[in-house]
Amino acid sequence: MTTALETLKALSADEVVTHSHVRDVPLPSGGVLALVTLDNGRDHTRPSTLGPATLAEYGETLDSLRARASRGEIDAIAVTGKPYFLAAGADLSKVGQIPSRDVGLELARQGHAVLGKLHEAGVPTFVFVNGLALGGGVEIALHADYRTVDSSAAAIALPEVFLGLIPGWGGAWLLPNLIGIENALRVIVENPLKNNRTLKPAQALELGIVDAMFGPASFLEESIRWADGVVTGRIAVKRPNTPGRIERAVKWDAAVGIARKSLQSKIGTVAASPYAALDLLKAAKNTDRATGFAAEDEALADLVSGDQFPASMYAFDLVQKRAKRPAGAPSPDLARAIGKVGVVGAGLMASQFALLFVRRLRVPVVITDLDQGRVDAGVARIRAEIVQLAEKSRISADESNRLEALVTGTTDLADFADCDWVIEAVFEELEIKQKVFADVEAVVSETAILATNTSSLGVAAIGSGLAHPERLVGFHFFNPVAVMPLIEVVKTARTDEATLSTAMVTAKNLRKNAVITADTPGFVVNRILAKVLGEAMHAVETGTPFEVVDRSIDPFGLPMTPFELLELVGLTVGAHVLDTHHAAFPERFHASEALHRLADHGRIFDRDSKGRRQGFDKKAVALVAGQGTPLTADELRVRIEDGLADEVGRMLDDGVVSAAEDIDLCLILGAGYPFQMGGLTPYLDRVGASERVRGTTFHTPAIRGVNA
């Protein structure tokens, strides 16, 4: 029978090994420092990673150095990396191949045993963080006695929670005991869940993660001199945030409790890794090193073998790879240059468009509306946003002045004549949008691109009266425009390749991720949301209590309940979306007269002065509640799951997008579907909805944990 250790070794067969190269460096004081350089032999496009073979070699190297230290041959040990990188953490391609919890547990134990050798070397140990350090790379550094950092290092972070894991090679115990519980919560839990926010070197120094910082020109030399000062006692290392007795007695548990409540309010309780991290951080208050590491071993083994890690890796791959190579995108060489942008509308959404275009494209942007007052207000709003960016040091004062000068307003469409791109942000009514484009087409050149931000109307229908419908494309943003990373680029049957290419290149230049969809009601995101929200409204209208409906999809792991989402998108907008989908697919999407009544009322929840929900508004409940057979939360959840599996299947059969991966990418980037769930289709496979409805899964094999 193959042991877990043997299985782990077998995973290293095709590993890109990060080797441990050792050389002796004379210290100014006369001693010897053994310098270990981690290098995988690849260029800057392949950061060093830590797989099973890498760990084995690194461990053997540290054993050899410990023996030398015991013989008095060396006075200190330091670890650094190849140019620009210390290490980018564990080799996730190998972690993803782990076949059982036992093997996952063995990997966790190996990581602790090997990295911990630096702490047990018998002489002072240092890590010179010369570049990017993520995950296991940071944990290598944490096991040392002292750390320096290059001021130009790209990033320092423990991103594991973002990937459905925890810092499992010492980080969850070492970091809070180095920099205090509140700082550790920020680095281990808060930052990963804020789109994987990282630390700059100066921030790592301020927190006390590193002890000294030097410039890139002489980083290694300065670090060696500094290490010599520490070894000889000339330099005393003081750490600003090391937790004391009062912090452990008073602040520690309270800080973890506050973090837990914050997580529950923001992401619910389905995602496993943030709560596993909280448990480890709480326990680190009064456990010893060995006990803390053993707890990390068990937690990491659970997460590696569970459903959420492979789902997270699937989602990560979508965002890092598929989003950068969109399916169906024509050659960027076909794209037309954009020298001036026109925005039809001067309201809040139009102003967001104008700000984004002027900031990212650095070209003139002109907005228009029905009267000069609205135009002036829109221009003032945009320029005020630019000034705020400068005040927050996001842009320089000179850049602020340049951008402000690029924004103008007009009530005369003739000022759009030299625009290369015109996008509308007017009311969601077909006749209004048709008139807008008819008027615009009369003044712009034949090669100007026309883009509509419609969320549910047919793009072809909007352009049905155009002389050149081939240059019309859907360009659907999500709100808030500056934050949400997705644009659904909608291709009609007549959209030509130059127009589509220009839209995709423009989305990239705006620093957005674009997914090409067919011209169909709701495209991807709104069609899925319409299914969920329509079923939720239908349930309360047929007797199911509001409270039951609102908690029915908690297992999805979404950041909002159905009714919270309705209030966010706007009750009037939600009613319009449901109407549109019911008109298109009456046999599958419910209409909701009650939602129109709610829209007139204006709210679903009672809220306090800070906007926090305080229960359901009694009048809202009275306006909607109907008669019928109430459903349990589980019954409604299964009905929604099966309805979504059916709808996703139809979308794929009809070619709305190229593959299930594109649906998941849209929902992750445009609707906040959590990484830990992998988007929608892996979830539907795991809960059996895909097979119940379609007789097969969307992914083969299904994306699930090894213990499933």
N, C-alpha and C positions, 0 to 999 in steps of 0.2 A: 504494500500500500504506500502510495506516494505521500510524503509528509508535506506540511505547509511550507517548510523551509525549502524543500526540494522543488516544490511548485513555484515558489517565489524566484528561485535561481533560474528556473526554466524560462521565466518571463524576460530574462535579460539577454536572450539569444540574439536579438537584433537591435539591442539598445544602442543609442548614440551615447557612448560612455564619456562622462566628464572625468578626465584623468586628474590625478593629484601629483603635480610636479614639485619636487623639493629642491631648494638650494639654500646653502648656508650664507648668511649675510653678517659680516662683522659689524658689531655695534660700536658707536663712538667711545663707549666706556671700556671697550676691550673684550666684551662678551660676544656670544654668538647667538643670532636669532635664526631659527629654521623657518624659512618662508615657504608655505605651501600655496601654489597657484592652481586654481581650478580652471581647467580648459578642456573643452570638448573637441578642439581641433577644427571647428567650423568658423565661418566668418560671422560678421555682426548680425546676419539674418537668422542665426540659430543660437539663441541664448543657451548657456549651460544649464542642464537640468539634472535632477537627482533620481536615477533609477536604481534597481537592485544591484547591478554590477558597479555603478558609481559608488554606492554606499559601501560595498564590500572593499573596493580599492581605497576609499577614503579612510575606512576603519583600519585597514592594514597599515596605511601610512601613519596614522596617529599612534598605533601600537608601537611601530618602529621608533617614532620620535619620543614616545614616553620612555622606551628602553634607553635611548640615547641620553635623555634628560636624567635618568637615574644614574647613569655613568658619568655625569658631569660634562658631557660633550656639548650641550647646548644650554643656554640660559633663558630662552623664551621661544615660543612658537607663535607664528602669525599665519593667518589664512587670507588670501585675496583671490581675485578672479582675473580672467582674461580681459582685455580692453573693453570697457563700457559695461561689463557684467560681473557681478559676484555670482549669483545663480538665480534662475527664474523659478525655483521651487522644485517640487517633485515632478517626475516625468509622468504627466497625467495620462499619457497614452498607455503606460504600463499599469497605472492604478486602475484604469478602465478595463483592463484585461483580467483583473483579480476574479477568480472563479468561486470563491466562497468566503464566508465570514472568517473562518480560521486563517486563511491566507492573508486577509486584510489585517487581522490581529497580528500576524507575524510581521507584516510590513511595518505596522506601527511600532512594534517592539524593536525591530531592527533600526528604525530611524532614531529612536531614543538611545539605543545602545551605542550606535555609531557616533551620532552627533555629541552624545554625552562624554565621549572620550576626550574631547577638547577641554572639558571642565576638570578632568581627572589626570591631566598630563604631568603634574608634579612640578611644573614651572609656570610662570605667568603666561597667559595665552591672550592673543589679540586677533581680531578680525578687522581687516582694512577693507571697508565697503567701498570699492572703487567704481561702482556703477549700479545698475539695476539690481535690486534685491527684493524678491517676492517670496512669500510663503516659506518653504524650506530654506531658501537662501537667507531670509531674516533669522530663521531659527538656528542656522549655523552660527550666525553672529551672536545670538542670545546665549549660546552655550559657552562663549568665550568669557574671560574675565573682563576684557576691555575692548572698546570698539572705536574706530575712527571712520569718517565718511568723506568722500570726495564731494565738494560743493556742487559739482556738475552732474552728480548721479541722477539718472532719469526719474527714478521712483523707488520708494521704499514702502512695502505694504504687506499685510497678512490678509490676502483676499479669499481665504478658504470658505468663509461663510457664504460668500457670493456664489460659490461653486457647489454648495450643498455639503461642505465638509467643515471641519474645525482645524485650527492650528494644532496638529496632532503629534508633532515631534518636539514638544517642549514649550511651544509658544503660549498656550493657554495658562500654564503655570508660571513660566519665567517672566512674561511681560508684566502682569499686574504686580508681581513682587519686585519688579525693577522700576516701574514708572507710576504705580498707584492704580487703584481700581477704576477711577473715572477716566483716566487717560487710556487705560487698556480697553475699556468698553468702547471708547471712540475708535481705536485702531482695529480691534478684532470684530466688532459687531456693527457699529454705526457707519464707519467708512465703507465697508464692503456693500452695505445695503443702500448707499447713496451712489449708485452707478459705479461701484468699485473705485471710490475715491482713494487716492494715494497720498503719501507724505513727500514733501520736498526735504532735501537734506537738512536745511535749517530748522524745519519743524521737528525732524527726528532728534536733532541736537537739543532743541528747546525742551522736548519731552523727556530727554535723558535716555533715549534708546541708544544713542551713540555718545561718546565722551569728548570727542574733539572733531573739528572739521577743517580740512585744508583744501586749497585750490587744486585744480587738475594739473597745472603745469609741473608741480613737484609733489604730487600727493603721496606717492610711495616713499620718497626720501623724507618728507616731513613726518609721515606716519612712523617710519622707523626711528627717527630721532625722538619723536614723542614717546614711543614705546620704550626706548632706552632710558628716558627720563623717569618713566613709571617704574621700570625694573630697578633702577638705582635709587629710587626714593626721592629724586629731585622734583618730581611732579606728583602732587597729591590729587587724586580724582575725586571730585565732589559731584554727587548726582542730585539734581534739584527735586525730584519727585518720588524718591524712594519712600514707600509707605511706612509710617511710624505706628506706634502702639495706638494712638488715638484714632487714626484712620481705620485701623483694623477693628477697633472696638465700636466705633460710632458710625463711620461713613460707609463702610464696605457693603454690608447687607442692604442698607438703604439705597445706595447707588444701583445695585443690581435689581432691587425691587422696582425702582423708578424706570430703569431700562426695560424691564419685563412688561410693565404696564404700557409703556410707549410702543413697544413692539406689537403687543396685542391690539392696540388701537390702530396701528398703521398697516400691519400685514396679516392680522389674524393669528391663528395658532397652528396652521397646517405645516408651514415650513419648519423642518426639524432642526437644521443646523444652527440657526440663531439661538434657539433655546438650549441646545446641547452646549453651545459656547457659554451661555449665561450660567448654566449649572457648573461648568468647570471653573469659570472665573470666580463664582461665589465660593466654591470649595477651596480655591487657592489661598484663601485668607489664612487658614490655620492648618494646612497639611504640609508634610515635608515633600521634598523633591520626588522621592520614589513613589509616594502615594499619589501625588499629582500626575506624574507620568503614567502610572498604571491606569488612572481614570481616563486620561487622554487615549490610551490604547483601546480601551473598551468602547469609548464613544466613537473613535475613528473607525473601528471595525464595524460598528452598527451602521454608520453612515455610508461607508464604502460599499457595503453589501445590500443596502436598502434601495428603494425605488428612486429617491430624489437625487442621488449623485449621478446616475446615468442620464436622468432627465435634465439635470443641470448641464452636463457636458454636451448633450444634444443641443440645448438652447445656446450654450456658449459657442458651439461650432456654427450654428446658424448665424449668429450675430457677427462672429469674427471672420467667417469665410463666405457663406452664401450671400449675406447682405452686401459684401464687397464685390461679388460677381453675380449680379441679378440675373435670374433666368429670363431668357427672351430678349435681353437688351441688345439693340443693334450696335454696330461699331461706333465708338465715340467720334471717329473721323467724319461721320455724317452730320454731326451737330453743327448748328449755326451759331455764330458768335452773338453774344448778348451785349450790346453797347448801351442800351437804355431800356428801362422797365416802366410800364404803365400799370397802375392799380386802379380799377374801377370800384369806387366806394371809399369812404373816409371814416368809417366807424372803427370799432375796436379791432375786429378781425383784420380789416384792410390795413389798419395802422401797423399791426403786427407783421403782416406781409411786407409792407414797405420797409420797416425797420430791418427785417431779416435780409431782404434783397440788397439794401444799400450797405449794410454792414459786411455782408459776405462777398458780394460781387463788386463793390466799390464803383458802381456805375450810377448815372443819374436815375432818379426814381420820381415819377410824377403821379400824383393821385388826383382823382376827380370825384365829384358828387353832384347832387342836384342843385345846391346853392353854395354861394361863397362862404357863408357862415360855417357850414359843415366842413368845407374844404379847409378853411383856416383852422378850425378846431383840430382836424386830423393832422395837419402839418405841425401844429403846435405840440400835439401829443407825441408825435414821432421825434421831434427835436428835443423835447423834454426827456424822453427815454435815452437819447444819445448823450445828453448832458449827465444823466444819472450814471451811465456807464463810465464816463470820465471821472465823476466824483468817487466812484467805487474803484478807480484805478484799473478798470477793465480795458480801457483805451486811453491814449494820451490826449492831452488838451489839443494838440495840433490835429490829431486824427478826428477828434470830436468836431472841430471847426470844419474840416474837409467834408465829413459825412453830413453835417447840417446843411452845408451849401449844396449838396447833391440832391436834397429833398425839396420838391416844389409842389404846388397845388394849382389846379385850374378848374374852371367850369366849361372850358372850351375844348372839346375833343380834338380839335385841330392840333392841339399841343401834343397829341399822341402820334402824330404822323411819322415821326422818326423812331418810334419804339420798335424794338426787335422782339419784345415779349410783353404781352398784356394779360393780366390775370384779374378775374372779377371776384368780388366778395360782396355780392348783393343778396337780397332776400331770396330764400329758397322757393321761388315760384318759376315755373317753366317759362311763362310768357315774358317775365321780367328779364330773365337771363338771355332769352332769344333776342329781345330788343337791344340789350346791351351789346351783344356781339354783332348784330346787324349794324348798329351805329359805329362801332369800333372798326369793323371791316371796311366801312366806307372811307376811312381816313388813313389806315395803315397800309404799308406796302404788302405785296402779295406773298412775301416770304416771312412776314412777322408771325410769330407763334401766338396762338390764342389758347389760354388755359382757364379752365373752370375749376373752382374749388367746391363744386357741388358734392354733397355727402350722400345723396340718394337718388337724384334725378338722373335720367338717361343722358349721357354725354352726347350721343348721336342725335337725340331729340333736341337738345339745346342748340346743336349746330345744323339742324335740318334746313334752315333757310339761308345758310352761308353759301357764297359763291365758291369758296375754297374750304370745304369741310375737312379736307385732308390735313390742314394745319391746326386743327382743334384737338386738344388733349385734356383729359382730366388730370388735375393736380391737387389731390385731396390731402390737405394738412389736418393735423390733430391739435387740439387746444390743450395747453397754451403752446402757441406756434414756436416760441423760442426754445421750449424745453423738449417737447415730444419729438422723437427722432425719426418718425415714419412719415413718408409720403406715399400714398397709393397713386400710381401713375396709370391712368385709365386709357386704354387703347380702344378706339372704335374700329369698326370694320373698314373705315375709310382713312384713319390716321396713317400718314405715310412715315417711312423710316426716318427721314430727316427730322420730322417733328418729334417722333418718339425718342430718337437719339438726343435731340436738344433737351427734352424734358429730363432724361436720365442724367445727362451731364450737368444740367442746371441743379438738379437735386443733390448731386455729389458736391458741387461747388457751394451749395448752401449748407454743406456738412450734414445732410440728411441721408437716411437709408431709404431707397425706393424699391417698391415691389410693383411689377406690372400686373394689372388685372384686366379682365375683359369688361366690357361695358354692360353691366348687369346691376339690378337694383341693390343698393347697399354696398356694392363691391365686396370686400371681405369683412372688414371689422364691423361695420354697421349691420351687415346681414347677420352675423353671429350675435351681436348685441340685441338686435331686434328679436331674435329667437328667444333669448333668455328673458328679456324684458316683457315680451308678449306673453310668454308662459306665466311669468310672475303676475302680471295684471289679470290674466284670465283666471288664475287660481283665486285671487282675492275676490274677483267678481262672481265667482261660483262657490263662495262660502268658506274658503280656507283663510284662517286668521292672518292678518298682516305679519305678526311676529313669526309665525311658522314659515311663511313665504320668504321673509327677509333672511332667515337663517338656513334656508333649504340648500343653498349651494356653498355653504361653508367649506365642504371637502374639496371644492375646486381650488381653494387657496387664493382667491382673488382679493385684491386690496379693499374692495367695496362690496357691500351687499347690493341686491338689485335696486332697492328703493333709494339707497345712497347714490348709486350711479345715475338713476333717473333725475334726482335733484341736481347732480353735477352737470349733466349734459343740458339740463333745462327741460322742464315738463312740456313746454310747447314744442321744442325740438323733438323730444321723445315721442310725443303724439304724432307729429308729422312723419317720423321715421316708421312708426308702426303702421300708419295709414298707407304709406308708400309700399311697404312690403305686403300688406294685406291685399292691396290692389293688384300687385304683381303675382302673388302666390296665395290666393284666398283659401286654398285647401290646407295650407301649412302654417300660415301666420295669422294670428288673431287680430282683429280690429279691437279698439278699446275706446268706447265713448266715455267710460269713466276717467280715462287719462285726460281727455279734453276737459272734463269737469275739474280734475285736479289742477290742470294748467291754469284754468280761470281762478282757482282758489290760491294757487301760487306756492304751495308747500305740501310736504308729506310729514315732516318731523317738526316737533317743537324743539327749539334750540335756545341755548343760553346766550349771554352777551358776547361770548367768545366763539359762537357758532357750533358748539358741541351739541350733538343730538341729546334730547331729554325725553325720548319716547315719541310715539306717534301722535300727530295732531288729531284731536278728536273729530273735528269737522272733516278732515281728509278721510278718515276711516269711514265716517258716515256717508260721504259722497260716493265711495267706491264699493263698500261691502255689499255683497249680494247673497243670494240664496243658492243652495246646491249641496253637494256632498263634499265636505271638507277633505282635503288630502293631508296625510302626514308629511313631514319634511322629507323623509326617505322616499315616499311615493312621488312627490313632486320632483325631487332631485333626479330620480331614475327617468321620469318623463322628460325632463330637460336634457339629460345625457343622451337619451335615445333620439330625441328631436335634433340635437346637435350632430350626432353621428350621421343621421339621415341627411341633414343639410350639407355637412362637409362632403359627404359622398357625392351628392348631386353637384356641388360646386366643382369637384374634381372631374366628374364625368362630363360636365359641360365645358371644361377648360377655362374656368374663371381665373385660375392660376395654374402654373406648371405642375405643382406637386404639393403634397400635404405640408412639406417643409415651409412653403411660402405662406400658407395659412397660419402656421405657428409663428413664423417670423412677424407677420402683420399683427398678430394678437399680443406678442411679447413687446413689440416696439410701439404699437398704437393703442393698446387697451390695458397694458399693465399686467398681462398674464405672467405669473412668477416664473423665474428661471427654474426654481426647484421642482416645478411641475412639468417643465419641458414644453409649455404651451398647451394647446388643446388636444391635438390628436394622440400624443402618447398617453395622456390622461384617459381619453375615451377607450383606448386599447386596454389600459390597465384595469379599468372598472368593468370591462366586458361589453360596453355599449356598442362598439364597432362590430363585434361578432353577433350580438343580439339582433342588430339592425341589418348588417350587410353580409354576415356569414364569414367575415374575415377581418383581420386587423389592418390598420392603415400602414403599419410598419412591420416588416418581417426581417429579423425577429422583433417582437414587441420590445419597447424600451422600458425595461424594468430591472429591479435589483436581482442579484444572483440568488437570494433566498426566497424569491417569490414562488 
